[in-house]
Amino acid sequence: MLEVSTNQSAVIVLPTFNEVDNLTSVYKRIRNVSSSDILFVDDGSTDGTIDLIKQLMTSDDKVKALFRGKKMGLGSAYRDAYTYAIKQGYEILIQCDADGSHEMEKI
């Protein structure tokens, strides 16, 4: 298990594209085990995912987002997330799928 000391900053990255049905559950599962920042990287979802991310951002100041406007792919989503994380000074970056396929409890 990854041990994050109180002086290290971590961000959990979740690329999204039309994940409205999974997002609330994934968010709650993360929050059950971690208070780290969460960065959603959305590729222009059209199913309400963007609105849900914005709601999460208003209720949890540790939720961040990159809204990319169009489908650009998973690889570039992670690349953009890494660039953001480095610029923000995060020391730890954790990748997870927004569809719930990763065991968030192992963060």
Residue pairs with C-beta under 8 A, 6 or more apart in sequence:
1 106
2 92
2 94
2 107
4 10
4 36
4 92
8 91
8 92
9 37
9 88
9 89
9 90
9 91
9 92
10 34
10 36
10 37
10 90
10 91
10 92
10 93
10 94
11 36
11 37
11 38
11 39
11 64
11 81
11 85
11 88
11 90
11 92
11 93
11 94
12 30
12 34
12 36
12 37
12 38
12 39
12 94
12 96
12 107
13 39
13 41
13 78
13 81
13 85
13 93
13 94
13 95
13 96
14 26
14 38
14 39
14 40
14 41
14 96
14 97
14 98
15 40
15 41
15 42
15 43
15 74
15 77
15 78
15 81
15 97
15 98
16 23
16 40
16 41
16 42
16 43
16 45
16 49
16 53
16 98
17 42
17 43
17 44
17 45
17 49
17 71
18 45
18 46
18 47
18 49
19 26
19 45
19 47
19 49
19 98
19 99
20 45
20 47
20 48
20 49
20 52
21 47
22 98
22 99
22 100
23 49
23 52
23 53
23 56
23 98
24 52
25 100
26 96
26 98
26 99
26 100
26 104
27 38
27 56
27 63
29 100
29 104
29 105
30 36
30 38
30 96
30 104
30 107
31 60
32 104
32 105
33 104
33 105
33 107
34 104
34 107
35 62
36 62
36 92
36 94
36 107
37 62
37 63
37 64
37 90
38 56
38 60
38 62
38 63
38 64
39 64
39 65
39 66
39 81
39 84
39 85
40 53
40 56
40 63
40 64
40 65
40 66
40 98
41 65
41 66
41 68
41 77
41 78
41 80
41 81
42 49
42 50
42 53
42 65
42 66
42 67
42 68
43 68
43 69
43 70
43 71
43 72
43 73
43 77
44 67
44 68
44 69
44 70
44 71
50 67
53 63
53 65
53 67
54 65
56 63
57 63
57 64
57 65
64 84
66 80
66 81
66 84
68 77
68 80
78 95
81 93
82 93
85 93
94 107
96 102
96 104
96 107
